[in-house]
Structure formats: C-alpha cells, structure tokens
Amino acid sequence: MSIALLVTVGGLTTVGLYLITARSLSRILLGFSILGHAAVIALLTAGGPPGNAPLADRDSASDIANPVPQALALTAIVISFGLTLFLLALARRQQALTGDDLVEDDLEDKRIAARLQTASTEATA
C-alpha cells in the first residue's frame, strides 16, 4: 500500500466528517460526497497491486487481480450517488419551504429537553 494513498484516504475522511457535522445541507452534501470518494480510494488501495485480467487458464492465481475490491468500489459509487441524489432533493425541498438550507433544531426535541430539565430541577428541589 502506498503511504500517499493512506494519507489521502485519511484526509478525505477527516474533511468529509467535518463537513457532515455542519448545519448547512450543502456542506453535508459535500461531506457525504467526499466520504464516498474516500471509501472508493480505500477499497481500491486495499485491493493490493494490480494484476492480470482474471481470464480462465491464462495466468496463475497469484498473478490475477482480485475482482472483489473492484466490485465493492462500484457498489460504494452507486450508494454514494444515491445518497447524493437524496440529499439534493432534501436540500431543494428545504430551500423551497424555508428559503435557506440550514437544518434547524427539531421543535419536539426542544420540548422534550425542556420537560426533562424541569422534571430534574423539581426532583432535586
């Protein structure tokens, strides 16, 4: 494995996770997209060095490329694409409803948190 690829995967993962924790849907979208790229690079890096095409009776088993990481990378690309489209639709809907793409706190969560806080202060008093 190349150290440069490992550093690239680590950097992309770090940036992707940082962007996912933002409150803006556009940043969340970019974060998931970057994480998808990091996953594909990690899978291809884990596949080892390239080998020959896996054709029957042409090469020995040690010279043939492993097709599993390539299939997993293709699956990661499809999942990342689907998640990107879902987040784009979510951002479009949020833009149409509120005029911005910020993710607001859930009002029900605020109500439950306030009720729990008053219950805990009554229990200590």
Secondary structure, 3 states (H helix, E strand, C coil): CCHHHHHHHHHHHHHHHHHHCCCEHHHHHHHHHHHHHHHHHHHHHHCCCCCECCCCCCCCHHHECCHHHHHHHHHHHHHHHHHHHHHHHHHHHHHHHHCCCECCCCHHHHHHHHHHHHHHHHHHC
